[in-house]
Amino acid sequence: MPAAGKAPGSTLKLQNRNYGADLESMEESRLEFLREAVLAKPNDTFVRYGLAMELSNLGKHEEAWQHFNYLLAHHPDYSPAYFHAGAFLAKQGRLEEARNVLAKGIEVAGRQGNLHAQSELQAALDQLASKP
């Protein structure tokens, strides 16, 4: 019997659901969408940045770095890429490269007058200063 005030058949059925498979399917769909978007608009920095972030979050490190590196090389004034590219490199244990990327990002953000980004990049660089 349905709950009071609910239409018959409207109760949620949570049994026998494989939520892990649903999540994996959503991640793959999102990833495929972003890959297609980059193919359609290879110079769209926001889409490529989104793809790099998604790949990084999914543990696809080599492919993620290819897109971060592309952004840094081909769109050096795209300041959002520096923080996450630096964090990505640091997580990979590539600390000297991370420091260089963050330092370059500080310069870019400074030229753009983006004090918020500049301070975040500086804080990330300062955190890496204590690591060998």
Backbone as CSV, one residue per row, in Angstrom:
resi,resn,N_x,N_y,N_z,CA_x,CA_y,CA_z,C_x,C_y,C_z
1,MET,0.847,-1.177,0.000,0.000,0.000,0.000,0.894,1.243,0.000
2,PRO,0.614,2.219,-0.883,1.437,3.429,-0.944,1.276,4.273,0.309
3,ALA,2.278,5.100,0.568,2.238,6.016,1.708,1.098,6.996,1.538
4,ALA,0.604,7.510,2.648,-0.505,8.453,2.621,-0.170,9.662,1.764
5,GLY,-1.094,10.043,0.898,-0.912,11.218,0.058,-0.063,10.965,-1.176
6,LYS,0.337,9.743,-1.405,1.174,9.425,-2.567,0.357,8.614,-3.561
7,ALA,0.617,8.847,-4.808,-0.057,8.079,-5.852,0.482,6.662,-5.868
8,PRO,-0.367,5.680,-6.197,0.115,4.306,-6.277,1.288,4.214,-7.254
9,GLY,2.292,3.447,-6.872,3.446,3.256,-7.747,4.489,4.350,-7.642
10,SER,4.288,5.337,-6.779,5.225,6.451,-6.702,6.297,6.258,-5.636
11,THR,6.215,5.170,-4.872,7.229,4.956,-3.846,8.550,4.577,-4.500
12,LEU,9.632,5.014,-3.898,10.957,4.726,-4.426,11.300,3.266,-4.214
13,LYS,11.905,2.685,-5.200,12.375,1.313,-5.074,13.885,1.355,-5.114
14,LEU,14.507,1.066,-3.988,15.946,1.156,-3.875,16.621,-0.208,-3.906
15,GLN,15.848,-1.270,-3.883,16.430,-2.591,-3.867,17.044,-2.918,-5.232
16,ASN,18.062,-3.756,-5.193,18.683,-4.297,-6.404,19.196,-3.228,-7.352
17,ARG,19.675,-2.133,-6.824,20.256,-1.076,-7.668,21.766,-1.157,-7.580
18,ASN,22.429,-1.006,-8.689,23.890,-0.983,-8.710,24.310,0.458,-8.951
19,TYR,24.380,1.239,-7.873,24.694,2.660,-8.001,26.108,2.887,-8.508
20,GLY,27.037,1.989,-8.180,28.403,2.116,-8.675,28.442,2.087,-10.191
21,ALA,27.657,1.188,-10.792,27.609,1.102,-12.255,26.987,2.365,-12.838
22,ASP,25.958,2.908,-12.171,25.340,4.146,-12.647,26.341,5.295,-12.612
23,LEU,27.098,5.398,-11.533,28.086,6.462,-11.392,29.177,6.313,-12.447
24,GLU,29.633,5.096,-12.652,30.661,4.849,-13.667,30.146,5.228,-15.055
25,SER,28.920,4.895,-15.328,28.319,5.229,-16.615,28.214,6.746,-16.790
26,MET,27.846,7.448,-15.726,27.756,8.914,-15.788,29.138,9.515,-16.029
27,GLU,30.162,8.979,-15.340,31.521,9.493,-15.517,31.992,9.284,-16.948
28,GLU,31.734,8.116,-17.492,32.144,7.828,-18.868,31.388,8.711,-19.858
29,SER,30.109,8.950,-19.604,29.322,9.824,-20.479,29.862,11.246,-20.448
30,ARG,30.163,11.731,-19.255,30.706,13.079,-19.100,32.068,13.184,-19.781
31,LEU,32.890,12.157,-19.599,34.207,12.131,-20.217,34.097,12.113,-21.741
32,GLU,33.213,11.296,-22.256,33.027,11.223,-23.712,32.512,12.555,-24.262
33,PHE,31.603,13.185,-23.541,31.087,14.491,-23.952,32.223,15.512,-24.036
34,LEU,33.070,15.546,-23.012,34.171,16.509,-22.993,35.187,16.225,-24.095
35,ARG,35.477,14.957,-24.325,36.407,14.611,-25.411,35.857,15.064,-26.756
36,GLU,34.583,14.833,-26.988,33.952,15.256,-28.240,33.953,16.778,-28.356
37,ALA,33.714,17.458,-27.256,33.702,18.922,-27.267,35.088,19.469,-27.612
38,VAL,36.148,18.844,-27.092,37.511,19.286,-27.407,37.818,19.036,-28.884
39,LEU,37.352,17.917,-29.404,37.556,17.653,-30.835,36.833,18.690,-31.696
40,ALA,35.646,19.076,-31.268,34.863,20.055,-32.025,35.436,21.461,-31.902
41,LYS,35.968,21.791,-30.726,36.508,23.128,-30.465,37.845,23.007,-29.742
42,PRO,38.894,22.638,-30.452,40.180,22.384,-29.787,40.802,23.606,-29.108
43,ASN,40.406,24.793,-29.483,40.961,25.997,-28.864,40.088,26.574,-27.759
44,ASP,39.021,25.871,-27.403,38.157,26.318,-26.312,38.840,25.945,-24.995
45,THR,39.417,26.940,-24.353,40.205,26.684,-23.148,39.363,26.101,-22.017
46,PHE,38.142,26.579,-21.867,37.296,26.111,-20.775,36.968,24.632,-20.922
47,VAL,36.645,24.209,-22.144,36.314,22.805,-22.383,37.539,21.924,-22.164
48,ARG,38.687,22.344,-22.665,39.904,21.546,-22.498,40.294,21.477,-21.015
49,TYR,40.140,22.578,-20.313,40.405,22.605,-18.873,39.472,21.625,-18.149
50,GLY,38.202,21.627,-18.508,37.240,20.696,-17.920,37.621,19.251,-18.184
51,LEU,38.083,18.968,-19.396,38.514,17.617,-19.734,39.744,17.224,-18.916
52,ALA,40.704,18.109,-18.800,41.901,17.821,-18.005,41.521,17.524,-16.553
53,MET,40.621,18.318,-15.997,40.186,18.112,-14.618,39.457,16.773,-14.465
54,GLU,38.584,16.473,-15.388,37.828,15.218,-15.328,38.774,14.017,-15.416
55,LEU,39.712,14.077,-16.344,40.680,12.991,-16.490,41.516,12.830,-15.220
56,SER,41.923,13.937,-14.648,42.696,13.901,-13.417,41.891,13.257,-12.293
57,ASN,40.648,13.662,-12.156,39.786,13.113,-11.107,39.536,11.622,-11.288
58,LEU,39.570,11.148,-12.536,39.343,9.732,-12.820,40.634,8.913,-12.792
59,GLY,41.743,9.567,-12.475,43.011,8.857,-12.382,43.660,8.566,-13.725
60,LYS,43.237,9.245,-14.769,43.821,9.076,-16.102,44.910,10.134,-16.263
61,HIS,45.998,9.928,-15.525,47.013,10.954,-15.332,47.759,11.356,-16.599
62,GLU,48.151,10.412,-17.395,48.923,10.751,-18.595,48.094,11.615,-19.550
63,GLU,46.867,11.216,-19.770,45.999,11.990,-20.668,45.649,13.348,-20.070
64,ALA,45.445,13.385,-18.756,45.155,14.662,-18.087,46.313,15.630,-18.288
65,TRP,47.542,15.144,-18.092,48.698,16.021,-18.238,48.821,16.535,-19.669
66,GLN,48.494,15.719,-20.647,48.557,16.166,-22.043,47.691,17.407,-22.238
67,HIS,46.528,17.434,-21.621,45.622,18.584,-21.783,46.050,19.780,-20.937
68,PHE,46.515,19.536,-19.714,47.064,20.649,-18.927,48.250,21.267,-19.662
69,ASN,49.141,20.428,-20.146,50.331,20.900,-20.839,49.966,21.674,-22.108
70,TYR,48.967,21.195,-22.834,48.488,21.890,-24.027,48.020,23.300,-23.659
71,LEU,47.245,23.400,-22.592,46.755,24.714,-22.159,47.909,25.646,-21.808
72,LEU,48.877,25.140,-21.059,50.003,25.978,-20.646,50.837,26.422,-21.844
73,ALA,50.990,25.543,-22.818,51.820,25.850,-23.990,51.102,26.718,-25.016
74,HIS,49.822,26.440,-25.250,49.098,27.127,-26.320,48.227,28.293,-25.846
75,HIS,47.948,28.329,-24.565,47.126,29.409,-23.992,47.760,29.878,-22.684
76,PRO,48.961,30.425,-22.772,49.702,30.767,-21.553,49.049,31.853,-20.698
77,ASP,48.079,32.555,-21.224,47.386,33.567,-20.429,46.118,33.032,-19.772
78,TYR,45.841,31.748,-19.929,44.661,31.139,-19.303,45.027,30.775,-17.856
79,SER,44.868,31.737,-16.982,45.350,31.600,-15.602,44.720,30.466,-14.795
80,PRO,43.458,30.078,-15.005,42.911,28.989,-14.185,43.695,27.678,-14.301
81,ALA,44.359,27.458,-15.420,45.064,26.193,-15.620,46.271,26.041,-14.702
82,TYR,46.878,27.123,-14.291,48.124,27.043,-13.538,47.957,26.405,-12.156
83,PHE,46.926,26.788,-11.454,46.726,26.242,-10.107,46.528,24.731,-10.162
84,HIS,45.609,24.289,-11.008,45.298,22.859,-11.048,46.391,22.045,-11.730
85,ALA,47.069,22.616,-12.706,48.209,21.912,-13.305,49.321,21.748,-12.265
86,GLY,49.561,22.789,-11.474,50.564,22.703,-10.419,50.184,21.678,-9.360
87,ALA,48.921,21.685,-8.949,48.453,20.709,-7.961,48.549,19.292,-8.522
88,PHE,48.198,19.142,-9.794,48.287,17.844,-10.455,49.727,17.327,-10.425
89,LEU,50.658,18.176,-10.817,52.069,17.780,-10.832,52.559,17.429,-9.428
90,ALA,52.151,18.202,-8.447,52.565,17.925,-7.063,52.058,16.561,-6.611
91,LYS,50.820,16.234,-6.936,50.266,14.923,-6.574,51.022,13.793,-7.249
92,GLN,51.587,14.073,-8.414,52.361,13.067,-9.140,53.803,12.988,-8.638
93,GLY,54.140,13.819,-7.645,55.493,13.832,-7.105,56.479,14.613,-7.962
94,ARG,55.975,15.370,-8.903,56.807,16.168,-9.809,56.895,17.588,-9.242
95,LEU,57.548,17.694,-8.081,57.502,18.920,-7.294,58.191,20.100,-7.959
96,GLU,59.339,19.877,-8.569,60.038,20.995,-9.214,59.212,21.545,-10.375
97,GLU,58.616,20.657,-11.164,57.742,21.100,-12.257,56.539,21.847,-11.702
98,ALA,55.988,21.349,-10.600,54.832,22.011,-9.976,55.206,23.421,-9.536
99,ARG,56.370,23.557,-8.922,56.826,24.891,-8.481,56.955,25.834,-9.675
100,ASN,57.530,25.338,-10.763,57.708,26.173,-11.955,56.369,26.616,-12.535
101,VAL,55.408,25.696,-12.588,54.084,26.030,-13.124,53.401,27.056,-12.230
102,LEU,53.455,26.848,-10.925,52.815,27.790,-10.001,53.473,29.168,-10.074
103,ALA,54.798,29.213,-10.170,55.505,30.500,-10.277,55.105,31.233,-11.556
104,LYS,55.010,30.489,-12.654,54.573,31.100,-13.921,53.137,31.612,-13.789
105,GLY,52.286,30.846,-13.118,50.899,31.270,-12.894,50.805,32.546,-12.086
106,ILE,51.699,32.689,-11.107,51.732,33.916,-10.296,52.059,35.107,-11.188
107,GLU,53.017,34.932,-12.088,53.364,36.008,-13.035,52.171,36.367,-13.921
108,VAL,51.519,35.349,-14.467,50.376,35.572,-15.375,49.248,36.282,-14.633
109,ALA,48.892,35.769,-13.458,47.810,36.380,-12.678,48.165,37.820,-12.300
110,GLY,49.428,38.073,-11.989,49.871,39.428,-11.661,49.712,40.374,-12.836
111,ARG,50.116,39.917,-14.023,49.953,40.748,-15.228,48.487,41.057,-15.506
112,GLN,47.621,40.119,-15.154,46.186,40.296,-15.396,45.495,41.066,-14.277
113,GLY,46.225,41.330,-13.210,45.624,42.038,-12.067,44.670,41.158,-11.279
114,ASN,44.819,39.849,-11.403,43.945,38.905,-10.712,44.577,38.554,-9.363
115,LEU,44.329,39.398,-8.380,44.956,39.246,-7.067,44.496,37.980,-6.342
116,HIS,43.240,37.597,-6.544,42.727,36.378,-5.898,43.482,35.148,-6.403
117,ALA,43.579,34.997,-7.718,44.309,33.862,-8.294,45.778,33.912,-7.882
118,GLN,46.336,35.102,-7.891,47.737,35.265,-7.534,47.985,34.794,-6.093
119,SER,47.105,35.152,-5.182,47.291,34.746,-3.781,47.089,33.235,-3.607
120,GLU,46.154,32.632,-4.336,45.964,31.184,-4.255,47.186,30.442,-4.800
121,LEU,47.710,30.921,-5.915,48.899,30.311,-6.500,50.094,30.457,-5.559
122,GLN,50.229,31.621,-4.927,51.331,31.845,-3.992,51.214,30.919,-2.788
123,ALA,50.001,30.742,-2.275,49.802,29.840,-1.134,50.169,28.409,-1.507
124,ALA,49.793,27.990,-2.701,50.150,26.639,-3.164,51.659,26.507,-3.315
125,LEU,52.290,27.519,-3.845,53.751,27.498,-3.994,54.427,27.467,-2.625
126,ASP,53.926,28.236,-1.687,54.482,28.250,-0.328,54.375,26.874,0.327
127,GLN,53.260,26.175,0.091,53.098,24.827,0.655,54.163,23.883,0.091
128,LEU,54.495,24.044,-1.168,55.493,23.171,-1.791,56.906,23.514,-1.346
129,ALA,57.118,24.719,-0.838,58.467,25.151,-0.437,59.017,24.266,0.677
130,SER,58.145,23.721,1.506,58.609,22.896,2.622,58.876,21.451,2.221
131,LYS,58.556,21.104,0.985,58.774,19.729,0.510,60.063,19.677,-0.323
132,PRO,60.841,18.601,-0.130,62.112,18.507,-0.863,61.928,18.307,-2.363
